[in-house]
Amino acid sequence: MHPTPAFHYDDRGEALAFISAYPFATLAVNGKQGPVTALVPLVIDNDGLTLLGHVARMNRFWEAARQGGGQAVAIFCGADAYVSPSFYPSKQEHGKAVPTWNYVAVEIRGEITIETQAEAMMPYITALTDKMESHREGPWQVSDAPDDYIAKLSRGIVGFRLSIEDVTHVKKVSQNKSEADKQGVVQSLANSQNMSERAMAMEMTKTH
């Protein structure tokens, strides 16, 4: 992911907070026959240095990860939206405007370690469950299900750890535009019927 200076943020803590808020990631590795991807939720381990996840055992991603030298990329995406030149008040003045796309994303690069032993799957399962259930009233826990049922399902998955070695955080939210043009974008997106566009309008109203 290209970190254009105007949109690049170096705050690691903010990047990890973004991952926590948007945990569903696109993972990519280079296998022997080329790139292989997977779509999975990832959880930041307690040490803050590792991402935990798991895939179905039948998913060829984990074998490709082993074959490809152990390096992987994870991309987490937040709100995004098309930005029309017609959103900018300045277009009426000089016409010097072209379409663009606003988005927020974090890219993590690091070493991926695969765990295939079924009896070692519990940390990978509970980390995700505890994270996603933590805000719910009466949260579901893995221990709520029968032990033999969980053991059976554990044999059908493979866990992995991705070290957080390189972090790239990009927020392209019209901060390179004049305040008037930025507010024009916010108002246009906020009035949209598209949920992603309204989400971007909300993102743009935050302090950057």
Residue pairs with C-beta under 8 A, 6 or more apart in sequence:
1 75
1 105
1 107
1 168
1 170
3 168
3 169
3 170
4 170
4 172
6 175
6 176
7 170
7 171
7 172
7 173
7 175
7 176
8 168
8 169
8 170
9 15
9 169
9 170
9 171
10 169
11 169
12 167
14 169
15 106
15 167
15 169
16 44
16 48
16 164
18 76
18 78
18 104
18 106
18 169
19 25
19 42
19 44
19 51
19 76
19 106
19 108
20 44
20 131
21 78
22 76
22 77
22 78
23 41
23 42
23 43
23 76
23 131
23 132
24 39
24 40
24 41
24 76
25 39
25 40
25 41
25 42
25 53
25 74
25 75
25 76
26 37
26 38
26 39
26 74
26 75
26 77
27 37
27 38
27 39
27 40
27 42
27 53
27 61
27 72
27 73
27 74
27 162
28 35
28 36
28 37
28 72
28 73
28 74
28 75
29 35
29 36
29 61
29 64
29 65
29 68
29 71
29 72
29 73
29 112
30 36
30 64
30 68
30 69
30 71
31 60
31 63
31 64
31 65
31 67
31 68
32 64
32 67
32 68
33 64
36 60
36 61
36 64
36 65
36 68
37 61
38 55
38 59
38 61
40 53
40 54
40 55
41 53
41 128
41 132
42 51
42 52
42 53
42 74
42 76
42 162
43 51
43 52
43 53
43 127
43 128
43 131
44 50
44 51
44 52
44 164
45 51
45 52
45 127
45 161
48 164
49 163
49 164
50 161
50 162
50 163
50 164
51 74
51 108
51 110
51 161
51 162
51 164
52 123
52 124
52 127
52 128
52 159
52 160
52 161
53 124
53 128
53 159
53 160
53 162
54 121
54 124
54 125
54 128
54 157
54 158
54 159
54 160
55 61
55 62
55 157
55 158
55 160
56 156
56 157
56 158
57 116
57 155
57 156
57 157
57 158
58 156
59 158
62 114
62 116
62 158
62 160
65 72
65 112
65 114
65 160
66 114
70 111
70 112
70 113
71 109
71 110
71 111
71 112
72 109
72 110
72 111
72 112
72 162
73 107
73 108
73 109
74 107
74 108
74 109
74 162
75 105
75 106
75 107
75 108
76 105
76 106
76 107
76 108
77 103
77 104
77 105
78 103
78 104
78 105
78 199
78 203
79 102
79 103
79 104
79 196
79 199
79 200
79 202
79 203
80 101
80 102
80 103
80 104
80 196
80 200
81 101
81 102
81 103
81 189
81 192
81 194
81 196
81 197
81 199
81 200
81 201
82 99
82 101
82 197
83 99
83 100
83 101
83 102
83 174
83 185
83 189
84 99
84 188
85 91
85 97
85 98
85 99
86 188
87 181
87 184
87 185
87 187
87 188
87 189
88 97
88 177
88 181
88 184
88 185
89 180
89 181
89 184
90 96
90 97
90 178
90 180
90 181
91 97
100 172
101 172
102 172
102 173
102 174
102 185
102 200
102 204
103 170
103 172
103 200
104 170
104 171
104 172
104 173
104 203
105 169
105 170
106 167
106 168
106 169
106 170
107 166
107 167
107 168
107 169
107 170
108 162
108 164
108 165
108 166
108 167
109 165
109 166
109 168
110 162
110 163
110 164
110 165
110 166
111 162
111 163
111 165
112 160
112 161
112 162
112 163
113 160
113 161
113 162
113 163
114 158
114 159
114 160
115 121
115 124
115 158
115 159
115 160
115 161
116 158
118 151
118 154
118 155
119 154
120 159
121 154
121 157
121 159
122 142
122 154
123 159
124 157
124 159
124 160
125 142
125 150
125 154
125 157
126 142
129 140
129 141
129 142
130 139
130 141
133 139
133 140
133 141
142 150
171 203
171 208
173 200
173 203
173 204
173 208
174 181
174 182
174 185
174 204
175 182
175 208
177 185
182 204
185 201
185 204
186 201
186 204
186 205
187 201
189 197
189 198
189 200
189 201
189 204
190 198
190 201
190 202
192 198
192 201
